[in-house]
Amino acid sequence: MSRVTQAIFATAAIAAIAACSTRPKEVAIAPPPPEPTPVPVYVTPPISPINRGLSPAATVWHMRVALNVAALACRGAQEAVIVQRYNALLAKHKTTLAGAESTLEQQYRATGAGWQDRYDDAMTRLYNFFSQAQVREAFCTASAATLTEAERLVPGELQTFAAAVLPTLDAPFAEMLVPRPVIAAAAPAAAPISGAVPLVPLGPVAVPAPVAAPAVTPATAVGTRAAAPVVPAPTAAAPAVATRAPAPAVGMRAAPAGAVGTRAPRIEVDPSVLQD
């Protein structure tokens, strides 16, 4: 290889190295991970305190009290169905219900003296709770659905079933007790009525100032000038208009006219005209 060829190759290698050293490095950027799909959250009202934290026996008995109230209070088209299925539930699960009642009484008896009064008071409050009429329709609908599901149960499954359906029977009452946010809506302003008469404000009403009666110009006396009309200051008074005095009667001499604004002199009669 000649020196010229070597020089050409060397020049090309140097240029390639220089180009590699100045070219920016390409860095692969990973795409951001896709945002997770939002999962809908269904918030159910918490179970009412009276049906919360119960023992298995109390859960069964609370369910039984709720369905008993439904059989006694629900009316309408579903009344007969609720009563018939409630009686069927009592007959089919008689043993489980009797055992739950006995166990619940023992739990109260273990609290000491006066347990019977506490038990009776608790059962009274429970019946009153499920008897609230504000949500009667929703409660009867939930009770009818519960009794329909209970028809497929076999003896021994009532306790598990009670734990599952008691929140459903309690839901109408828990929903009623949940505080609701109240949004105050401003009342719409009334549109002005065209041509409406404005209201008179309450309070003292100013009495309008009396209007002065127009001045009456007195009749002009014989031999006098009419008085000039009264003109309020500062306007200059209009010049008076002289009235012509009537001609004197025969044999009478007219007195000279007086000055403007003065009283006319008395008229004198010449006695010579009265002689024959």
PyMOL commands that set and color helices and strands:
alter all, ss='L'
color gray80, all
select helices_A, chain A and resi 3-22+49-51+56-73+79-92+94-109+115-130+133-150+158-177+271-274
alter helices_A, ss='H'
color red, helices_A
deselect
rebuild
show_as cartoon
